[in-house]
């Protein structure tokens, strides 16, 4: 699951990118929107006009799972499970969610849950069932503080904590990182955030124009081969799957002579 | 490295200030998050034990984990109603001195904050 505490840090962008990255590596993947009432994953994935049934319909037994799952047009391994736009978060009944997740486990390698912001019912429900959590954080004080709070909650309020199982594996994904501002001393460094939160680093996603471009068109940023953010997400997925990869995009981009001359970034 | 830091102290950039503020606030929040889980249970058990000797209601006992300088303080406040003293098993009832008694227990040092 992807979580952050704070809103607007890039959870949905990251959930879409990571789910797509897993699918591109041939893993059958479904990405679920847990943000009941504020549906957005469908827009980011570019399937907003194909939503018929949603997560809540399936929980309530009004629709079958395969009626609600939307198959991605770009990749056969990727499915989108949209949430309800009209219901409120209390519609996420824990036993219903558990039943749906168990059913999904039968046909998918990875279930990526896009958690809502905050620490209310929806976020706690997504968190409860997590085996592994990616904490999306921006190098900014309020985001880091909220991430710390979420890490504490994962350690005490998850199903794994309740049943004394192995704790939820937490990973830090530092998004909207600007090497240029770090160099000027205007932004927390990746080492600062790593040290403060003391959880393993999954990846650093540079602030990039391509992210807004991707959401404008409803194409997860990993499908953009040129984008530094897209490539950084690919690296994060590879690390999640156990590969060793060097961190990239931590230095300010050098503008080559011709680029400087013609001004195309 | 130490010497290097002495010779060239880190510039107080806004990022450095952010890091320091975060470290302080998180140290504080983590400490208060970890401690009080056992307090309700402790309170109930104390209530049971004290209740064997004197009449006591649950609102007459307060258990707090506070902090004073370097040490954490476990503070237990028990108020005893003057009339509520129960006779004990061997017949020696309270001698009435418990009237309006307030037992205050402070245990220290409990935890040394990191």
Interface residues (C-beta under 8 A of the other chain):
Chain A: X140 X141 X144 X145 X148 X149 X152 X182 X184 X185 X186 X187 X188 X189 X192 X196
Chain B: X11 X13 X14 X15 X16 X18 X19 X21 X22 X23 X25 X26 X29 X30 X33
